[in-house]
Amino acid sequence: DYTAFGYDFESAVINALAAPGFLDRNYPGIAIVQAGGNGGYGFGTITSPGAAVGAITVGAATSGHFWLALGIPFYGFRWGDVISWSLRGPTPAGYVKPDVVNIGAFGIAAYPVGWGRYWYNTPEDWDTFGGTSQATPLTAGVVALVLSAVADRADPTAVDPFLVRQFITSTAVDISYTPFTAGHGFVNATAAVIAARSYYGLPAPRAPVALFRTNSAVNLGSSWEFQWRVNIPLYFGYLLNNILTTQWASYLQTQVQQPRIGMTTLYLSVTPGGQAVGLITVESRSSTLSISASAVTLTPVYRKTVQLNIPVRTLGGYFTMQQLGFDETVLRQADLVVFRMAYPFSAFDPEFNYLENVRPVLWVFGWTDLNNDGAVSTNELTWLNFGFQVGTAVEVPVTKLSSKLAPSQRLVLRIDVRPVRAPYPSTVPVTIEVVAYKRTPAPDVQVMPTSYTLRPGQSYSFAVRVVAPANAAPTAYERMVLFDINGTTYVVPLSYIVTANVRVNTPFVLTAGRSDSWYNASEVRGANDWAWRYESGDWRVFYVSTPTPARGLYVD
């Protein structure tokens, strides 16, 4: 494609379909829910058309109930963490994706008649299913619930798709992840339906309903003009393009105002040392809202690495934090803990024939020693999250361990290097790293005012000022604007890009400046998955402009 994900032809079509009034004043628009893909854990693994601003793009989060269906006798399980392979943002332009997350690891699904007998010799035609392809239809089902819930007052086919987006994103549960990982948070179907019915004045359980929107938007007119001039010739050939371009030029002469795609995330652009201001508008429908606003970032507070030799077998071994030399007290107090596992490529594909010989699986559990024998048993484990890739590294995030572990439970890792095909060694040297993060005030973002009281039917716009450090690297940055509303926290994602002015014929080090610790401009973490598509990796985007035209770009 000539352009990057988000500005390609497929994304442009999604944006057009989601925009009321596009090409036709009477076109109502369509709410489009799109899977983001399973190319994570690396950043920038969002692809088209999920990168379209107009799509409600969904990532995959966990719900451990599926272990019951599989008959695994775990002591317990948790939900609401992002699975390792779920897509990560940002888009190449720096927009936040995904918009929300939903259950994708894993769900129980009905399958075709005969499925059970064919695969499992059982009359039950169901199976487990997962991925963002599971999270997305679940979210589309929530959209259907929202539209059907307002049918007594509004034609569901005429409801503005942006309003549907507001119902879904404004009620999402804050699960303590960042925008490029989870967007607004975990979809809350009940709250979305309550918000929709309250908006239309229909009977609903009494609850504080706040709807968020920002002043960020994408102009479809200029975007589609580019499609006709550049992308469509590449897609359909010049003969067809000549016809379409003539029709488009004729349509433009009618001077029909082309719509803009609104956003519930805030997107800003600055230069190093520069500043930009955006607006986040909060609307109250049925209740008085007491609002506190702040901007936070993730700050690493603990990092440690250990080297182990793991036997190559299905179950490598269980390790407590004490055995690994990790401070469990610090990890329990963190907002986000990330465990990483890596091992040499020489063990992964020793024959260099693009066929893996071993693969990693990393598990995170809470352990209750029920029989006090000091040995870990399956029925003593509370499953928190796990990660698996066909590659040399895997990463498993877990949030709010203090709320997911009982005081008597101990945090445990299970580390597997599983055999796939011979030859493979008897043991593999493995590096295990843990990084703990806390939400801290964002020094580069100011929200004004920090508190406000909204009466029913009122709205108010909070100003958000970004001041980029003078030594900021020219890349994308993610922040969380938190709104505490009547005791519940909601996330409005903020992304901003820093664009550096680079002189022609002058070397410029893209990674020399300061950047975030989580989405780090000068660090990639080995993400790759041979079982997925080409976007699976760990990508960084840099933004530069030149004061005079340049004929090329050389990157070393």
C-alpha angles and dihedrals in degrees: 000000000000093000135043127263109289094034097051123107096264092052090047090054091050091050091049094050091049094050119089111223097022107154089337125058090214098049107118098201127232129252104236122196113196134189112237096208138246099263098115159125088081121078122255093034094130111116139187132322092014088062090067111114090220094059124087094230118202132206128196124259132176136265114172097203090099090074087069090057090050091051095240106153099221116164089234146325140218137214140210106061122121112250117238098249099045113120121267130207162237110110114226089264090052100254120148116260138202100044094200140348131230138176109307101140092081145339139168114246137185112244134198119291109274095026094115095049093046097049107021107017090241131119092229111103102204137097142173116275133185151163131084083300086070096042093050101057088045088056091044086055089055089052088053090050090051093050094045090047092062098040091107090064107024139030103254090216090057099049110118109253089222090058089052088051089052092052091052101041100035092058098042117128116249104237094177097253126126128257096257089054107036109002110207092350140252118351113253108199096187094050092047091054092047090050092050095049092045091051091055094042095249124145111277139155109282108259136141106265120194124175121202131206134159135210091245115112144159119235108225095193096065092037093055094042086062090049092056094046100044120002102043093055088055092048104040107018131251097279095062090036092059089059095044095045091053090052091047093049090050091050092050089056089064086067094221106171109246116225128247124227109236123216138213090200122071119238124187137170127211142160124238107291091008130115140218134188129215135175132235113194120204118197125196118207111178111356143051107259124208104202132193117183131196140154121232140179135194115263122188111236101170136024130171137162132203133186120222139172109229123194115237104246139105093273111037100179148287121255130187120214089251091056090050093046093243122143104241093187091061092045092053091053094051126099093219130018121190122196117196130192126191137167137174123290087226088070094041098052108002093167094051090226097127092253117115118232097189135013134201130240121181121191131191118204143167110229127211111186095216097175096036093232095127092236124112117241127183093242090057095057130097108203114227106165143318140198134211132175136163093242145071098281141039134185128204121191125198126181132206099006089177090068096039098050126062114231090251094051124095125215113246136183124207111204118196131181100184125201117241106166137347139296101055132139124253091241135018127207107239131191116212118193129182125195122185122200134194128199106246133173110283107241092201098051130066125187118204123231105016094206139025140162118227123199121213111286094017130116132197134191120224116205116228117197121194118196110185118212113254089240096046115142113241097254142095126294130197127207135170119230102203122204115194103201117183090331099315123104122224127185126225105187118227124196126176132179127215115214118200123209107230124191118231115258091012123115115240124189107222095194099044096092132077119277140162124293096227099041093031118185093207100041134067121182107213097263113169137133123197089192092063137054133289096274090068104112138080111280134188126195123210127194123211136161130192126219090222130033115280124203097208148354125236117199122189 
